[in-house]
Amino acid sequence: MNIYFAGSIRGGRAVVGSYSHLIEHQKKFGTVLTVHVSDDNLLRKVDDNNTDIYIPDRDMA
């Protein structure tokens, strides 16, 4: 099963520590396609020019 984990990328990363735990649990049930959401450095990697719709469209691609 493919799993799409969604979490805040640009709007507040206060709970990013919980993302890793949740993703590890979800891996027991299938392939998590969006493990990058739990990356502590993700905010630095997101281009400010990306629109809000770009991020989920990119992830689904």
C-alpha positions in Angstrom: 0.0 0.0 0.0 1.2 3.5 -0.8 0.7 6.0 2.0 0.7 9.8 1.6 1.7 11.4 4.9 0.7 15.1 5.1 2.1 17.6 7.5 2.9 21.2 7.8 5.8 22.2 5.5 5.7 26.0 5.5 3.2 26.9 8.1 4.7 26.1 11.5 7.0 23.2 12.1 6.5 23.0 15.8 5.4 19.3 15.7 7.9 18.1 13.2 9.3 15.8 15.9 6.1 13.8 15.9 6.2 13.3 12.1 9.1 10.8 12.3 7.3 8.7 14.9 4.1 8.7 12.9 5.9 7.9 9.6 7.8 5.0 11.2 4.5 3.5 12.5 2.9 3.9 9.0 5.8 2.1 7.4 4.5 -1.1 9.0 1.5 -0.9 6.7 3.1 0.1 3.4 5.4 2.5 1.6 5.3 6.1 2.9 5.7 8.3 -0.2 6.3 11.5 1.7 8.9 10.7 4.3 10.6 14.1 3.5 7.9 15.8 5.5 9.7 14.7 8.7 13.0 16.2 7.6 14.1 18.9 10.1 15.8 20.8 7.4 12.9 20.7 5.0 11.9 24.3 5.4 15.3 25.4 4.2 14.9 23.2 1.1 11.5 24.6 0.1 11.7 27.3 -2.5 9.8 30.5 -1.5 8.5 30.8 -5.0 6.5 27.6 -4.7 2.7 28.2 -4.5 0.6 26.4 -1.9 -0.7 24.0 -4.6 2.8 23.3 -6.0 3.8 21.2 -2.9 1.0 18.6 -2.9 1.1 18.4 -6.7 4.9 17.8 -6.6 4.5 15.2 -3.9 1.8 13.3 -5.8 3.9 13.3 -9.0 
